[in-house]
Amino acid sequence: MKQNFVKAAVLACSLSVISCAEAPRGMAPGEYAVMTVEPTDREVPTYYSAAIRGRQDIDIFPQVAGTISKQCVSEGERVTPGQALYIIDQVPYKAALRTAEANVEVAKAAVATAELVHKSKKELFEKEVISEFELTTSQNNLLTARAQLAQAEAQRVNAANNLSYTVVKSPARGVVGVLPYRVGALVSASMRQPLTTVSDNSEMHVYFSMSENNFLQMSRTYGSIDRMLKQMPDVQLQLNDGSLYNEAGRIASISGVIDPTTGSVSLRAEFPNKGGLLHSGGSGNIVLPNRYEDCIVVPQTATFEIQDKVFVFKLVDGKAKSAMIQVEPITNGKEYIVTSGLKPGEVIVAEGVGLMREGTPIIVKGENAGKEQAEAAQNKKEN
């Protein structure tokens, strides 16, 4: 209640300021450009700050520890899936594999021996030469030997995998990022900084956020999120240097959840990148077109502000009469879309309103010249 009273008081003060600044009596009329308010259709671009990312950015970490013995690629190089990026010192891992393979052979021999012993014990048991305890013991020894063989086989597979991990390969097609580690550097699976990043830049994902109010407006226009994704127009990408990217993109996903800390909704647009102009980690602006139909558009030069309120001067009975309007700013910084306060057919002063006063007599610019030309033509005709 108190807040509404304060707003009303501020508005009353604003109007009183305008009325107090009325034009002095007897003031000579001035020539001013005017415009007639007419509804029109307007497509207004809205700009949203955006972050450019690759289709997938994969951080590459080593799976084994060791020193780098070879760097196989350079920064910015395009790689294919399975292509080697680094080679880590293989000597200890080759030795570990040979040891594991030898252990497998030992385990196989132990199994063969256990099988012979068990077969012999079984024959002796059938002849009642040995007890059942000895037969069972030989059978258990055979099971133990087979388990040790399986364990040795697993260790051999693990050693072979570790050896293969010494060749760090690209998991996807993309572009190699920064290479902070060089030959001789000690690396491990627990390191924080990746060896490099491989970015799939064939298609770029551009992330941006939209305010809750803009999202609500879009929801009223299109309906559900699924309908938004199907019906929303193509978007443009303004690059960091101010130029527009030559390919149009599409909104591919909308989070649908408003971030309580920022009051915004996250969206993702997708752009083709056949020419490789876009790079992961870049920035820019998403240009989203908004279509307004039968709207009233006025130039900002035809308006003035008092206490954060926007006003225009209407032409009423040959004099300027102030009127408060509600507007939506257009990002071009030159026009306003008027949501209330003006009607089609009304005439407003188009320029020079900053120095105008309430009740200023107005002569439409060019009107006197037109009259003088008409009078001159009439006089010439009569003579």
C-alpha positions as CSV (number, residue, x, y, z in Angstrom):
1,M,0.0,0.0,0.0
2,K,2.8,2.4,1.0
3,Q,4.8,1.4,-2.2
4,N,1.8,2.2,-4.4
5,F,1.3,5.6,-2.7
6,V,5.0,6.5,-3.3
7,K,4.7,5.6,-7.0
8,A,1.6,7.7,-7.3
9,A,3.3,10.6,-5.6
10,V,6.3,10.4,-7.9
11,L,4.1,10.3,-11.0
12,A,2.1,13.3,-9.7
13,C,5.4,15.2,-9.2
14,S,6.5,14.3,-12.7
15,L,3.2,15.6,-14.2
16,S,3.4,18.7,-12.1
17,V,7.0,19.4,-13.4
18,I,5.7,19.2,-17.0
19,S,2.7,21.4,-16.3
20,C,4.7,24.0,-14.5
21,A,7.0,24.2,-17.5
22,E,4.2,25.5,-19.7
23,A,5.0,27.8,-22.6
24,P,4.8,31.5,-21.8
25,R,1.7,33.2,-23.1
26,G,2.3,34.9,-26.4
27,M,5.2,32.7,-27.3
28,A,5.7,32.5,-31.1
29,P,4.9,29.2,-32.7
30,G,7.8,27.1,-33.8
31,E,8.2,24.7,-36.7
32,Y,8.5,21.0,-35.6
33,A,8.6,17.7,-37.5
34,V,5.6,15.5,-36.6
35,M,4.6,12.0,-37.3
36,T,1.2,10.2,-37.4
37,V,1.1,7.1,-35.3
38,E,0.4,4.0,-37.4
39,P,0.5,0.3,-36.6
40,T,3.2,-1.7,-38.3
41,D,4.9,-5.1,-38.2
42,R,8.4,-5.2,-36.9
43,E,11.0,-7.9,-36.5
44,V,13.2,-6.8,-33.6
45,P,16.5,-8.7,-32.9
46,T,17.4,-9.4,-29.2
47,Y,21.0,-10.1,-28.2
48,Y,22.1,-12.6,-25.6
49,S,25.7,-13.1,-24.5
50,A,26.8,-16.6,-25.5
51,A,29.6,-19.1,-25.0
52,I,30.8,-21.2,-27.9
53,R,31.7,-24.8,-27.3
54,G,32.5,-27.8,-29.5
55,R,30.0,-30.6,-30.1
56,Q,32.0,-32.4,-27.5
57,D,35.1,-31.2,-25.6
58,I,37.0,-34.2,-24.3
59,D,39.7,-33.8,-21.6
60,I,42.4,-36.3,-22.2
61,F,44.0,-37.8,-19.1
62,P,46.6,-40.6,-18.9
63,Q,45.5,-44.0,-17.5
64,V,49.0,-45.0,-16.4
65,A,51.9,-43.1,-14.7
66,G,55.3,-42.5,-16.4
67,T,57.3,-40.0,-18.3
68,I,56.3,-38.8,-21.8
69,S,58.6,-40.3,-24.3
70,K,57.0,-38.9,-27.5
71,Q,54.5,-36.2,-28.5
72,C,52.7,-37.3,-31.6
73,V,50.6,-34.3,-32.5
74,S,50.8,-30.5,-32.4
75,E,48.4,-27.9,-31.1
76,G,45.5,-27.2,-33.5
77,E,46.0,-30.4,-35.4
78,R,42.9,-32.3,-36.6
79,V,42.9,-35.9,-35.3
80,T,40.8,-39.0,-35.9
81,P,39.5,-41.6,-33.4
82,G,42.3,-43.8,-32.3
83,Q,45.1,-41.5,-33.4
84,A,48.1,-41.4,-31.0
85,L,48.5,-38.2,-29.1
86,Y,51.3,-39.1,-26.6
87,I,53.4,-42.1,-25.9
88,I,54.4,-42.7,-22.3
89,D,57.7,-44.6,-21.5
90,Q,56.8,-48.3,-22.3
91,V,59.9,-50.0,-20.9
92,P,58.5,-50.9,-17.4
93,Y,55.1,-51.9,-18.8
94,K,56.7,-54.2,-21.4
95,A,58.7,-55.8,-18.6
96,A,55.5,-56.2,-16.6
97,L,53.8,-57.8,-19.5
98,R,56.7,-60.3,-20.0
99,T,56.6,-61.2,-16.3
100,A,52.8,-61.7,-16.5
101,E,53.2,-63.9,-19.6
102,A,55.8,-66.0,-17.8
103,N,53.6,-66.4,-14.8
104,V,50.9,-67.7,-17.1
105,E,53.2,-70.4,-18.4
106,V,54.2,-71.4,-14.9
107,A,50.5,-71.6,-13.9
108,K,49.8,-73.8,-17.0
109,A,52.6,-76.1,-16.1
110,A,51.3,-76.3,-12.5
111,V,47.8,-77.2,-13.9
112,A,49.2,-79.9,-16.1
113,T,51.1,-81.4,-13.2
114,A,48.1,-81.3,-10.9
115,E,46.0,-83.0,-13.6
116,L,48.6,-85.9,-13.9
117,V,48.7,-86.3,-10.1
118,H,44.9,-86.3,-9.8
119,K,44.6,-88.8,-12.6
120,S,47.2,-91.1,-10.9
121,K,45.5,-90.7,-7.5
122,K,42.1,-91.6,-9.1
123,E,43.5,-94.9,-10.5
124,L,45.1,-95.8,-7.2
125,F,41.8,-95.0,-5.3
126,E,39.9,-97.3,-7.7
127,K,42.4,-100.1,-6.8
128,E,41.9,-99.2,-3.1
129,V,45.5,-98.4,-2.7
130,I,45.0,-94.9,-1.3
131,S,42.3,-93.4,0.8
132,E,39.5,-91.0,-0.3
133,F,41.3,-88.2,1.6
134,E,44.3,-88.3,-0.7
135,L,42.1,-88.4,-3.8
136,T,40.2,-85.3,-2.6
137,T,43.4,-83.6,-1.7
138,S,44.7,-84.1,-5.3
139,Q,41.5,-82.8,-6.7
140,N,41.7,-79.7,-4.6
141,N,45.3,-79.1,-5.7
142,L,44.1,-79.3,-9.3
143,L,41.3,-76.7,-8.6
144,T,43.9,-74.5,-6.9
145,A,46.2,-74.7,-9.9
146,R,43.4,-73.9,-12.3
147,A,42.5,-70.8,-10.2
148,Q,46.1,-69.7,-10.1
149,L,46.2,-70.0,-13.9
150,A,43.0,-67.8,-14.2
151,Q,44.6,-65.3,-11.9
152,A,47.8,-65.2,-14.0
153,E,45.7,-64.8,-17.1
154,A,44.0,-61.8,-15.6
155,Q,47.3,-60.3,-14.6
156,R,48.6,-60.8,-18.1
157,V,45.5,-59.0,-19.5
158,N,45.9,-56.2,-17.0
159,A,49.6,-55.8,-18.0
160,A,48.7,-55.8,-21.7
161,N,46.1,-53.1,-21.1
162,N,48.6,-51.0,-19.1
163,L,51.0,-51.3,-22.0
164,S,48.3,-50.2,-24.4
165,Y,47.5,-47.2,-22.2
166,T,51.0,-45.9,-22.7
167,V,49.8,-44.8,-26.1
168,V,47.4,-42.0,-25.3
169,K,44.9,-42.0,-28.2
170,S,42.2,-39.6,-29.3
171,P,38.7,-41.0,-28.5
172,A,37.0,-38.9,-31.1
173,R,37.4,-36.8,-34.3
174,G,38.3,-33.2,-33.5
175,V,40.9,-30.5,-33.0
176,V,43.8,-30.8,-30.5
177,G,43.9,-28.0,-27.9
178,V,46.8,-26.8,-25.8
179,L,49.6,-29.2,-25.1
180,P,51.0,-28.2,-21.7
181,Y,53.2,-31.3,-21.2
182,R,56.3,-32.0,-23.3
183,V,58.7,-35.0,-23.7
184,G,60.2,-35.9,-20.3
185,A,57.3,-34.6,-18.2
186,L,56.1,-37.0,-15.5
187,V,52.3,-37.7,-15.8
188,S,49.8,-39.9,-13.9
189,A,46.1,-40.7,-13.8
190,S,45.7,-38.5,-10.7
191,M,46.9,-35.3,-12.3
192,R,44.5,-32.3,-12.3
193,Q,45.3,-30.7,-15.6
194,P,44.6,-32.8,-18.7
195,L,47.2,-33.7,-21.2
196,T,45.1,-31.8,-23.8
197,T,41.5,-31.4,-24.9
198,V,40.1,-32.7,-28.2
199,S,37.2,-30.7,-29.5
200,D,34.8,-32.0,-32.0
201,N,34.2,-28.7,-34.0
202,S,32.2,-30.2,-36.8
203,E,29.1,-28.7,-35.1
204,M,29.2,-26.0,-32.5
205,H,27.0,-25.7,-29.4
206,V,26.4,-22.2,-28.4
207,Y,25.0,-21.7,-24.8
208,F,23.2,-18.6,-23.6
209,S,20.7,-17.6,-20.9
210,M,17.4,-15.8,-21.1
211,S,15.6,-13.9,-18.3
212,E,12.5,-15.3,-16.8
213,N,10.4,-12.5,-18.2
214,N,11.6,-13.2,-21.8
215,F,11.0,-16.9,-21.3
216,L,7.5,-16.3,-20.1
217,Q,6.8,-14.1,-23.1
218,M,8.1,-16.9,-25.4
219,S,6.0,-19.4,-23.5
220,R,2.9,-17.3,-24.2
221,T,3.8,-17.0,-27.9
222,Y,4.7,-20.7,-28.6
223,G,3.3,-22.7,-25.8
224,S,5.2,-25.8,-24.5
225,I,9.0,-26.2,-24.8
226,D,8.5,-28.9,-27.5
227,R,6.5,-26.4,-29.6
228,M,9.1,-23.7,-28.9
229,L,11.8,-25.9,-30.3
230,K,9.8,-26.7,-33.4
231,Q,8.4,-23.3,-34.2
232,M,11.1,-20.9,-33.1
233,P,12.8,-19.1,-36.0
234,D,16.5,-19.6,-36.9
235,V,19.0,-17.6,-34.9
236,Q,22.1,-15.8,-35.9
237,L,25.5,-15.7,-34.1
238,Q,27.3,-12.4,-33.7
239,L,31.0,-13.1,-33.3
240,N,33.3,-11.3,-30.9
241,D,34.5,-8.9,-33.6
242,G,30.9,-7.7,-34.2
243,S,30.4,-9.6,-37.5
244,L,27.6,-12.1,-38.1
245,Y,28.4,-15.7,-38.7
246,N,27.4,-16.7,-42.2
247,E,25.4,-19.8,-41.1
248,A,22.1,-19.8,-39.3
249,G,21.5,-21.9,-36.2
250,R,18.6,-23.6,-34.5
251,I,17.6,-23.7,-30.8
252,A,18.2,-27.3,-29.9
253,S,17.4,-27.4,-26.2
254,I,15.8,-25.4,-23.4
255,S,16.5,-26.3,-19.8
256,G,12.9,-25.4,-18.7
257,V,14.2,-24.8,-15.1
258,I,14.7,-21.3,-13.9
259,D,18.0,-20.9,-12.0
260,P,17.0,-19.4,-8.6
261,T,20.4,-17.7,-8.3
262,T,20.3,-15.8,-11.6
263,G,16.6,-15.9,-12.5
264,S,17.4,-17.1,-16.0
265,V,16.8,-20.1,-18.2
266,S,19.7,-21.8,-20.1
267,L,19.3,-22.6,-23.9
268,R,21.6,-24.2,-26.4
269,A,21.8,-23.4,-30.1
270,E,23.6,-25.5,-32.7
271,F,25.5,-24.1,-35.7
272,P,27.3,-26.0,-38.5
273,N,31.0,-25.3,-38.7
274,K,32.1,-26.6,-42.1
275,G,34.6,-23.9,-42.7
276,G,36.1,-24.2,-39.2
277,L,35.6,-20.5,-38.4
278,L,34.2,-21.2,-34.9
279,H,36.4,-22.5,-32.2
280,S,35.6,-24.0,-28.8
281,G,36.0,-21.5,-26.0
282,G,35.0,-18.5,-28.0
283,S,32.3,-16.0,-27.1
284,G,29.7,-13.9,-29.0
285,N,26.0,-13.0,-29.0
286,I,23.0,-15.0,-30.0
287,V,20.7,-12.8,-32.2
288,L,17.1,-14.0,-31.6
289,P,14.4,-12.3,-33.8
290,N,11.2,-11.3,-32.2
291,R,8.2,-10.7,-34.4
292,Y,5.8,-7.9,-33.4
293,E,2.6,-7.5,-35.4
294,D,0.4,-4.4,-35.5
295,C,2.6,-2.6,-33.0
296,I,3.3,1.1,-32.6
297,V,6.9,2.1,-33.1
298,V,8.2,5.6,-32.3
299,P,11.8,7.0,-32.6
300,Q,13.5,7.6,-29.3
301,T,14.1,11.2,-30.4
302,A,10.4,11.7,-30.1
303,T,10.4,10.9,-26.4
304,F,11.8,12.3,-23.2
305,E,12.1,10.9,-19.7
306,I,11.2,12.2,-16.2
307,Q,11.6,10.1,-13.1
308,D,12.2,7.0,-15.3
309,K,8.9,7.6,-17.0
310,V,8.8,8.0,-20.8
311,F,6.7,10.8,-22.4
312,V,5.8,12.1,-25.8
313,F,4.2,15.4,-26.9
314,K,1.0,14.9,-28.9
315,L,-0.2,17.6,-31.3
316,V,-3.6,18.7,-29.9
317,D,-5.3,21.8,-31.4
318,G,-2.0,23.1,-32.7
319,K,-0.3,22.8,-29.3
320,A,2.0,20.3,-27.6
321,K,0.4,18.1,-25.0
322,S,2.5,15.7,-23.0
323,A,1.4,12.1,-22.6
324,M,3.1,9.2,-20.7
325,I,3.6,6.0,-22.6
326,Q,4.7,2.5,-21.8
327,V,7.5,1.2,-24.0
328,E,9.7,-1.8,-24.7
329,P,13.3,-0.8,-25.7
330,I,14.6,-2.1,-29.1
331,T,18.2,-3.2,-29.1
332,N,19.1,-0.9,-32.0
333,G,18.9,2.0,-29.5
334,K,16.9,4.2,-31.9
335,E,13.3,3.2,-31.4
336,Y,10.7,2.1,-28.8
337,I,7.8,-0.2,-29.2
338,V,4.9,1.4,-27.5
339,T,2.7,-0.9,-25.5
340,S,0.3,1.7,-24.2
341,G,-0.4,5.5,-24.2
342,L,-0.7,6.0,-28.0
343,K,-3.4,5.1,-30.5
344,P,-3.3,4.8,-34.3
345,G,-4.0,8.1,-36.0
346,E,-2.6,10.3,-33.2
347,V,0.0,12.9,-34.1
348,I,3.2,13.3,-32.1
349,V,6.2,15.7,-32.3
350,A,9.0,13.7,-33.8
351,E,12.0,15.8,-32.8
352,G,13.1,18.6,-30.6
353,V,11.0,17.5,-27.6
354,G,13.9,18.0,-25.1
355,L,13.5,21.8,-25.2
356,M,9.7,21.8,-25.7
357,R,7.2,22.9,-23.0
358,E,3.7,22.0,-22.3
359,G,1.3,24.0,-24.5
360,T,4.0,25.1,-27.0
361,P,2.3,26.3,-30.3
362,I,3.4,24.1,-33.1
363,I,3.6,24.7,-36.8
364,V,4.2,21.5,-38.7
365,K,7.6,21.7,-40.5
366,G,7.2,22.2,-44.2
367,E,3.6,23.4,-43.8
368,N,4.4,27.1,-44.4
369,A,6.6,26.3,-47.3
370,G,3.8,24.3,-48.9
371,K,1.3,27.2,-48.3
372,E,3.8,29.7,-49.8
373,Q,4.3,27.5,-52.9
374,A,0.6,27.1,-53.4
375,E,0.0,30.9,-53.0
376,A,2.8,31.6,-55.5
377,A,1.4,29.2,-58.0
378,Q,-2.1,30.8,-57.6
379,N,-0.7,34.4,-58.0
380,K,1.2,33.3,-61.1
381,K,-1.9,31.8,-62.5
382,E,-4.0,34.9,-61.9
383,N,-1.3,37.2,-63.5
